[in-house]
Amino acid sequence: MSKNIILRTATLALIFIKEQIKEPISLIWIMLSPCAFFYFLAVTKQDADYFQGNYPVTSAWFYSYVASSVALFGFAFYIIGRRESGFIRSFVYSKKSRGIFICSHFLAYSIVSIAYCSTFYLVTKPPFGNYDLPEALTIIFRFYICFLMFCSFGVIFTLLPINFQNSNTLLSVCSFLMLIFGVMGASYPNDIIKTINMANPLTIASQLMVEKLSSNLLTLALIALSVIFSTFIFLKHLKINPVWSRY
């Protein structure tokens, strides 16, 4: 029985990954646009020592943004899309099927997120020096923690009674606000912005990318609890029927 569940989960995860590959424009945009913006920012700063700095510190915000994009516009958004298309109502109607669905969906986007992170590292690291395997593994590990944090927030979005279009708007607004407050905090620091950014997931993620994890144990504990709590809530209160359906 357990082997059958594992096989079904892996098979479904592979299908979800293939769906991503079948959308090359979206795949290329999410994967390469942060890389392009990274170099664009380096050019506009006109700082001769830009590539002489600490790579993890310089790239922390970009990794945080990539983690949020994959979690919110990939993991969470596709769950809403599958609900609104009738997929969940047709195939995910028992506790067992819910468990297989969420595990396979999470597994698929975990792999996708690591692929995005690795690609960003391979493209943006060379100007700072040679590739460093321990550094790369550390970045991927920290990136995945950030991905888990954003996924826990994304799961909450999937439980809201909103349709596909409204969810896209809401996620875009939230992502934009996180980015704006983060940039304002870095460029124009003041007490109000600093206070807001204490609860800004993007700011928290950027800190996790560079600071010692031992100094962020409380944050890590909260992330672990949020992942457990959101998973429990999702499995118990997953909306099966599309918002547009009255039945």
C-alpha positions in Angstrom: 0.0 0.0 0.0 2.7 2.5 1.0 4.8 1.6 -2.1 1.7 2.3 -4.3 1.1 5.7 -2.6 4.8 6.6 -3.1 4.6 5.6 -6.8 1.4 7.5 -7.4 2.9 10.6 -5.7 6.1 10.4 -7.7 4.2 9.9 -11.0 1.8 12.8 -10.4 4.8 15.0 -9.4 6.5 14.1 -12.7 3.3 15.1 -14.6 3.2 18.5 -12.8 6.9 19.1 -13.7 6.2 18.2 -17.3 3.4 20.8 -17.3 6.0 23.4 -16.4 8.2 22.4 -19.2 5.4 22.6 -21.7 5.1 26.3 -20.9 8.6 27.5 -22.1 7.8 31.2 -22.1 6.7 31.2 -18.4 9.6 28.9 -17.5 12.2 31.1 -19.3 10.7 34.3 -17.8 10.8 33.1 -14.2 14.2 31.5 -14.6 16.1 34.2 -16.6 14.4 37.5 -15.8 15.9 37.7 -12.3 19.3 37.0 -13.8 18.8 39.7 -16.4 17.7 42.2 -13.7 20.7 41.2 -11.6 23.1 42.3 -14.3 21.0 45.3 -15.3 21.3 46.5 -11.7 25.0 46.0 -11.7 25.3 48.1 -14.9 23.1 50.9 -13.7 25.0 51.2 -10.4 28.2 51.9 -12.3 30.3 50.6 -9.4 33.6 49.2 -10.5 33.8 47.1 -7.3 30.3 45.7 -7.6 31.6 42.2 -8.6 34.3 42.4 -5.9 31.8 42.2 -3.1 30.4 39.2 -1.2 28.2 37.2 -3.6 25.7 35.8 -1.1 25.1 39.3 0.3 24.8 40.9 -3.1 22.4 38.3 -4.4 20.3 37.6 -1.3 17.3 39.8 -2.3 17.2 38.1 -5.7 17.1 34.6 -4.3 14.4 35.7 -1.9 12.4 37.1 -4.8 12.8 33.9 -6.8 11.7 31.8 -3.8 8.6 33.9 -3.4 7.7 33.8 -7.1 7.9 30.1 -7.4 6.0 29.5 -4.1 3.2 32.1 -4.8 2.9 32.1 -8.6 3.8 28.5 -9.0 2.8 26.3 -6.0 -0.1 28.3 -4.7 -1.4 29.8 -8.0 -1.6 26.4 -9.7 -3.6 24.9 -6.9 -6.2 27.6 -7.4 -6.0 27.1 -11.1 -6.6 23.4 -10.7 -9.5 24.0 -8.4 -11.1 26.5 -10.8 -10.7 24.2 -13.7 -12.6 21.4 -11.9 -9.5 19.2 -11.6 -9.7 19.0 -7.8 -13.4 18.4 -7.7 -13.0 15.5 -10.3 -10.0 13.7 -8.8 -9.3 15.0 -5.3 -12.3 14.2 -3.2 -11.0 11.8 -0.4 -8.5 12.3 2.4 -6.1 9.9 0.7 -6.3 11.6 -2.7 -5.8 15.0 -1.0 -2.6 13.8 0.7 -1.3 12.4 -2.6 -2.2 15.6 -4.4 -0.5 18.0 -2.0 2.6 15.8 -1.6 3.1 15.4 -5.3 2.4 19.1 -6.0 4.8 20.1 -3.2 7.4 17.7 -4.5 7.1 19.0 -8.0 7.6 22.6 -7.0 10.4 21.8 -4.6 12.3 20.3 -7.6 11.3 23.3 -9.8 12.4 25.8 -7.1 15.8 24.2 -6.7 16.2 24.2 -10.4 15.5 27.9 -10.5 17.9 28.6 -7.6 20.7 26.5 -9.3 20.2 28.3 -12.6 20.4 31.7 -11.0 23.6 30.7 -9.2 25.2 29.3 -12.4 24.4 32.4 -14.4 25.2 35.1 -11.8 28.2 33.6 -9.9 31.0 33.8 -12.5 31.7 37.6 -12.2 32.3 37.1 -8.5 34.8 34.2 -9.0 34.9 30.5 -9.5 32.0 28.2 -8.7 32.1 26.9 -5.1 30.2 23.7 -4.3 29.9 24.3 -0.5 28.7 27.8 -1.2 26.2 26.6 -3.8 24.8 24.0 -1.4 24.5 26.5 1.4 22.6 28.9 -0.8 20.3 26.2 -2.1 19.6 25.0 1.5 18.8 28.6 2.7 16.8 29.2 -0.5 14.7 26.1 0.2 13.9 27.3 3.7 12.7 30.6 2.2 10.6 28.6 -0.3 9.0 26.7 2.5 8.1 29.9 4.3 6.5 31.4 1.2 4.6 28.1 0.5 3.0 28.3 3.9 1.7 31.7 3.1 0.7 30.5 -0.4 -1.4 27.7 1.0 -3.5 30.2 2.9 -4.3 32.0 -0.4 -5.6 28.8 -1.8 -8.3 28.6 0.9 -9.7 32.0 0.1 -13.0 32.1 -1.8 -11.5 33.8 -4.9 -11.4 32.9 -8.5 -8.4 32.4 -10.8 -8.3 36.0 -12.0 -8.8 37.6 -8.6 -6.1 35.3 -7.1 -3.6 36.5 -9.7 -4.4 40.1 -8.8 -4.1 39.5 -5.1 -0.9 37.6 -5.3 0.6 40.3 -7.6 -0.4 43.0 -5.2 1.1 41.2 -2.2 4.3 40.4 -4.1 4.6 44.1 -5.2 4.1 45.4 -1.7 6.7 43.1 -0.3 9.1 44.2 -2.9 8.4 47.9 -2.5 8.7 47.9 1.2 11.9 45.9 1.0 13.4 48.3 -1.5 12.3 51.3 0.6 13.8 49.7 3.7 17.1 49.3 1.9 17.2 52.7 0.2 15.2 55.0 2.6 15.3 53.5 6.0 13.2 55.0 8.7 11.4 53.7 11.8 8.0 53.1 10.1 9.5 51.2 7.2 11.8 49.3 9.5 8.8 48.2 11.6 6.8 47.1 8.6 9.8 45.2 7.2 10.0 43.2 10.4 7.0 41.4 9.2 7.9 41.5 5.5 8.4 37.9 4.3 10.8 39.1 1.6 13.0 41.0 4.1 13.0 38.0 6.4 14.0 35.7 3.5 16.8 38.0 2.5 18.1 37.9 6.1 18.0 34.1 6.2 20.0 34.0 3.0 23.0 35.8 4.6 22.8 35.8 8.4 23.8 32.9 10.6 21.0 30.4 11.0 22.0 30.1 14.7 21.0 33.7 15.2 17.6 33.1 13.5 16.4 30.1 15.5 13.1 31.8 16.4 12.4 32.6 12.8 13.2 29.0 11.7 10.9 27.6 14.5 8.1 29.9 13.3 8.6 28.8 9.7 8.5 25.1 10.8 5.3 25.7 12.7 3.7 27.7 9.9 4.5 24.9 7.4 2.9 22.3 9.8 -0.1 24.5 10.5 -0.7 25.4 6.9 -0.5 21.8 5.8 -3.0 20.7 8.4 -5.4 23.5 7.5 -5.0 22.8 3.8 -5.7 19.1 4.1 -8.7 19.7 6.3 -10.2 22.7 4.5 -9.2 22.3 0.9 -11.8 23.8 -1.3 -12.9 21.2 -3.8 -15.6 23.1 -5.8 -14.6 26.0 -8.1 -15.7 29.4 -6.8 -17.9 29.9 -9.9 -19.7 26.7 -9.1 -22.8 26.7 -7.0 -22.9 23.0 -6.5 
